Amino acid sequence: YDPWGTRIDQIEVDPAWTRLIEIGIESGLVAIPYEMSFGESSRVLQFGLQHIFMPVSAVADCPLSMTDAAARVLLNEDIDLARRYVPRLTARRNAWTSGQWMTEKQGGSDVGRSGTTATHVDGKTWQLHGTKWFNSATTADIALALARPVGAEQTSRGLSLFLLELRNADGSWNGIQVRRLKEKLGTRAVPTAELDLDGCLATQVGEIGRGVPKIATMLNITRVHAAFGGNSPVGQGLSLARDYAKKREAFGQKLIDLSVHRRWLGQIAAVYEAGLVLCFRAAQLLGATEVDSSQDDLARVVFPLAKMAAARQGVWGCSQIVESFGGVGYLEDSGIPRLLRDVHVQCIWEGTTSIMALDVVRALGRNGVAEAFLDDVESKLRSYEHPLTADSVRAISDALDELRRMLADIDEADARRLAWAMARIYQAALLAEAAGWALDKHADRRSASALGLFIGQGLIDAPMDLSEQDLHELATGGLHIG
């Protein structure tokens, strides 16, 4: 409120954070895949730069990822809105940014329970009423929001997608009130807020209906961003931990000269390398699917698998890195704890591990998806044959045989185990391809070493030999007598 009692709901961010967003925009972190200077490989270049930018940007990549996704949705769904907004969203100077407003307190990932309503005004203009519970791009220029037109059915099929500008021409909020900013474990530079929409003017995106399928395009892109957001902090932390190990002395030796420490860093590096090849495969597929639909079936499972695996492995990797610095890694002024705090959000943004696993199971229900995945794994294993990777390739092939049996009888209750098996096997196959290439072209053994270490950590978890009743009592903390 101002001194006269008028609500102003002003959100202030550090100017340095705003400058980081500008640096990302100027570097083309949104523009590159729309400029298409490198064709379908433009996404690989974009995410190569993102990989470097993310861990040192105070999560300024968050609004950039949603802006990227919004531009693609508009191009796919509404050419008139695309002509008006996409040039602004994909500019390298004075660009606009976009939010993605789906989450509500009663639904979370279950967007079908969305309570935000849309009342028709005229033409394509609507008024939105409701509360959006998590909004990270509160300083953006526009947002894409899900809402239910009055009278539409009370399921996810009743939702439509709308575009709104956050501010009116005079700079005032467009029917928006800020309840509060969220106090979060990490991503503390990002102004995440609860927002009330009270007559917010918005424009329908495309025809009314199909809101969830339209937003799915957005999620595909932001999930790839989240995958890199899980992997890149491990790369940043690992580079620091390697340098520290060469300088820090313990028991009369440098840490790097202690076998136990080298093995530890090697295990972290193996998981990082496995995450890296999976992330870039997802980026490659994203670029390919934006050009033609021939790899859509494979992409349906790779995107959620990449997001699930890289995000969760990122938390593990960053936790290991904090510990590798000893007490210094626990001190805020070292900068190391921020990596761990910020990376954890990637497991939550765009859907938790269980949501990703369920998305994989649902995708596998479509004809051709499982076959496309299995064929791609086999093609990676055949890409480069080398004696140093032969044992690893045989181990992956054995795991692939077990995966085929799992895919023949899919149980949704076992979704997490299935999804993790697919993710690890795919990571191992991609590492095998990378290792074969590195050996063939450069006689470089590093990826082969990472492959061996990664496979040694297991590719398929043992099945749960417990009844549903046993699992229920464990999950609820109840007693199970008998």
Buried (B, 14 or more C-beta within 10 A) or exposed (E): EEEEEEEEBEEEBEEEBEEBBBEBBEBBBBBBBBEBEBEBBBBBBBBBBBBBBBBEBBBBBBBBBBBBBBBBBBBBBBEEBBEEBBEBBBBBEEBBBBBBBBBBEEBBBEBBBBBBBBEBEEEBEBBBBBBBBBBBBBBBBBBBBBBBBEEBEEEBEBBBBBBBBBBEEEEEBBBBBBEEBBEBEBBBBBBBBBBBBBEBBBBBBBEBBBBBEBBEBBBBBBBBBBBBBBBBBBBBBBEBBBEBBEEBEEEEEBBBBBEEBEEBBEBBBBBBBBBBBBBBBBBBBBBBBBEEEEBBBBBBBBBBBBBBBBBBBBBBBBBBBBBBBEEEBEEEEBEBBBBBBBBBBBBBBBBBBEBBBBBBBBBBEEEEBBEBBBEBBBEBBEBBEBEBBEEBBEBBBEBBEEBEEBBEEBEEEBBBBBBBBBBBBBBBBBBBBBBBBBBEEEEBBBBBBBBBBBBEEEBBEEEEEEEEEEEEBEEEEEEEEE
